[in-house]
Amino acid sequence: MPSTANPEPGDVHTFERTFTREDVERFGEVSGDQQAIHTEPDEEGRLVVQGLLTATLPTKIGGDLGVLARSMEFEFLAPVRTGESITCEVTVDAVEGHDDRHDVSCSVVCHRGRDVVMRASFEGLIWTE
């Protein structure tokens, strides 16, 4: 499906989410990642969010832009816990235009306040026709 997105280098797209206990439980059921840190709450009743669940933040932005990812790389820097607000910023680093698509390279920073919890990058395409 063609996208109406016309990406430009330097464009920044932001999404914020707070993961819930139910999110972690459902992702654990689907992914099979049922480690104790994802199923047994800490002293404050929080669970650690699976890294790949945290990685859905940039995939949500990519989906909004119509990006078909070719490659993705993630670096998990700090744990994310249920109830914490995480902001994800995707920056378009490079765009190569073609007749039928835009090839894009993007960088990602996800943070909790000032603390960076994940860095990532991805390359993909956005169909124009």
C-alpha positions as CSV (number, residue, x, y, z in Angstrom):
1,M,0.0,0.0,0.0
2,P,1.5,3.4,-1.0
3,S,2.2,5.9,1.7
4,T,1.5,9.6,1.7
5,A,4.7,10.1,3.9
6,N,7.3,12.2,2.2
7,P,10.3,11.7,4.6
8,E,13.0,14.3,4.9
9,P,16.4,14.0,6.7
10,G,16.1,15.5,10.1
11,D,12.4,14.7,10.6
12,V,11.7,13.6,14.2
13,H,8.7,11.5,15.1
14,T,7.8,11.0,18.8
15,F,5.6,8.5,20.6
16,E,5.1,8.0,24.3
17,R,3.7,4.9,26.1
18,T,3.4,3.5,29.6
19,F,3.5,-0.3,29.6
20,T,1.1,-2.1,31.9
21,R,1.3,-5.4,33.7
22,E,-1.3,-6.7,31.2
23,D,1.0,-5.7,28.3
24,V,3.9,-7.6,29.8
25,E,1.8,-10.7,30.5
26,R,0.3,-10.7,27.0
27,F,3.7,-10.2,25.3
28,G,5.1,-13.0,27.5
29,E,2.3,-15.4,26.3
30,V,2.9,-14.5,22.7
31,S,6.7,-14.5,22.7
32,G,7.2,-17.2,25.3
33,D,9.5,-14.9,27.3
34,Q,8.3,-15.8,30.8
35,Q,11.4,-15.1,32.8
36,A,10.9,-14.4,36.4
37,I,11.6,-10.7,36.0
38,H,8.7,-10.5,33.6
39,T,6.3,-12.5,35.8
40,E,7.2,-11.8,39.5
41,P,6.7,-8.2,40.6
42,D,9.4,-6.3,42.5
43,E,8.7,-4.7,45.9
44,E,6.8,-1.9,44.3
45,G,4.6,-4.3,42.3
46,R,6.2,-3.6,39.0
47,L,7.4,-6.1,36.3
48,V,10.4,-5.6,34.0
49,V,9.1,-5.0,30.4
50,Q,10.6,-7.4,27.8
51,G,13.2,-5.7,25.7
52,L,11.4,-6.6,22.5
53,L,8.2,-5.2,23.9
54,T,10.1,-1.9,24.5
55,A,11.3,-2.2,20.9
56,T,7.6,-2.0,19.7
57,L,7.8,1.8,20.3
58,P,9.8,2.6,17.2
59,T,7.9,-0.1,15.2
60,K,4.7,1.9,16.0
61,I,6.2,5.0,14.5
62,G,7.5,3.1,11.5
63,G,4.0,1.7,11.0
64,D,2.5,5.1,11.1
65,L,4.9,6.2,8.4
66,G,4.4,3.1,6.3
67,V,7.9,1.9,6.7
68,L,8.6,-1.7,5.6
69,A,11.7,-2.5,7.6
70,R,14.7,-4.3,6.1
71,S,16.9,-4.3,9.1
72,M,16.7,-3.3,12.8
73,E,19.3,-3.1,15.5
74,F,18.6,-2.5,19.2
75,E,20.8,-1.7,22.2
76,F,19.1,-2.1,25.6
77,L,20.7,0.2,28.1
78,A,18.4,0.2,31.2
79,P,15.4,-1.9,32.3
80,V,11.9,-0.5,31.7
81,R,9.3,-1.3,34.3
82,T,5.5,-1.3,34.2
83,G,4.0,2.1,35.1
84,E,7.0,4.1,33.7
85,S,6.4,6.5,30.9
86,I,8.8,5.9,28.0
87,T,9.3,8.4,25.1
88,C,10.5,7.2,21.8
89,E,12.1,9.6,19.2
90,V,12.7,8.4,15.7
91,T,15.0,10.6,13.6
92,V,15.1,10.2,9.8
93,D,18.9,10.3,9.1
94,A,18.9,9.7,5.3
95,V,16.4,9.3,2.5
96,E,17.1,8.0,-1.0
97,G,14.3,8.7,-3.4
98,H,13.3,6.2,-6.2
99,D,10.4,6.2,-8.6
100,D,8.3,3.8,-6.5
101,R,9.7,4.3,-3.0
102,H,11.9,6.2,-0.5
103,D,14.7,4.2,1.1
104,V,15.1,5.5,4.7
105,S,17.7,5.1,7.5
106,C,16.5,6.1,10.9
107,S,18.0,6.4,14.4
108,V,16.0,5.8,17.6
109,V,16.4,7.0,21.2
110,C,13.9,5.8,23.9
111,H,14.1,7.5,27.3
112,R,12.5,7.7,30.7
113,G,13.0,11.3,31.6
114,R,16.7,11.9,31.1
115,D,17.6,8.3,31.2
116,V,18.1,6.6,27.9
117,V,16.7,3.1,28.1
118,M,17.2,2.0,24.4
119,R,19.0,3.1,21.3
120,A,18.2,1.6,17.9
121,S,18.4,2.1,14.2
122,F,16.5,0.7,11.3
123,E,16.6,0.8,7.5
124,G,13.6,0.2,5.3
125,L,11.5,1.6,2.5
126,I,8.3,3.6,2.1
127,W,6.3,2.7,-1.0
128,T,5.2,5.8,-3.0
129,E,3.2,3.9,-5.6
